């Protein structure tokens, strides 16, 4: 396991102060141990952070366990707890995830930490790819999680993304390191757990015993393809935008209609992302509606999309704009 972590750290050129997000489960505990072992070699200054979701009776015990673990390794420890507020219209898991990352990014900023390590593993990656396929996705969904992404000026890294769950548990057992178990990870009330405990074992048994590695490989290949296409799309957008403001983007009709389908779809999504900041609720159906408008709707037509975005077809232009209200 340690060799794979060394490989990732070497590729990223990671150094300096950073945050280890530790829940107390096997993945994050293994990450803590591995990074601690390699801290001197890579000139790392890791800090342990724990977010207490307050959703289980054992939550406070998990926090105490991580606190003791940090003390045993001689590392600084910081924690925060969920305030119990679930805004209407948002899923419970999404709210908890947002709260956790707000804490982690806020801590990174306050401590001037340049990186944040989270402990997703290869099994998590394979499950994510499969879940995204089941739900419906394009290249962005197939690329799943990345070893490195930049967010809010912080390098978010996943040092265990090439390590299997089995390798992690064998590593911890071999070193005599305890961890905490979250009983909700076995509950079939959650879709991911159904994939983990029912669908993935079935595929491994009946179709391909190496399916997890194959799905993880697929994600890595798609990440490279997606990065290339995204760069081309950004260049096209830079050349095709006629006018841009906070509420509208006017784009060359001739250019967008001359593009290959893959690039046109990328431009469509990129212009919406620039207006709204994200692509929630935008899917393939909306792009197909745009193509229908492009091919057969008369000039002056307006296509209303989710997130308050509309597209107007003009003689030489497409106007992407935010609807009032």
PyMOL commands that set and color helices and strands:
alter all, ss='L'
color gray80, all
select helices_A, chain A and resi 2-12+26-38+59-73+92-110+122-135+139-142+165-175+183-186+191-206+211-240+253-258+261-276+284-296+306-308
alter helices_A, ss='H'
color red, helices_A
select strands_A, chain A and resi 16-21+44-52+77-81+115-117+148-151+154-157+241-244+248-252+302-304+309-313+317-322
alter strands_A, ss='S'
color yellow, strands_A
deselect
rebuild
show_as cartoon
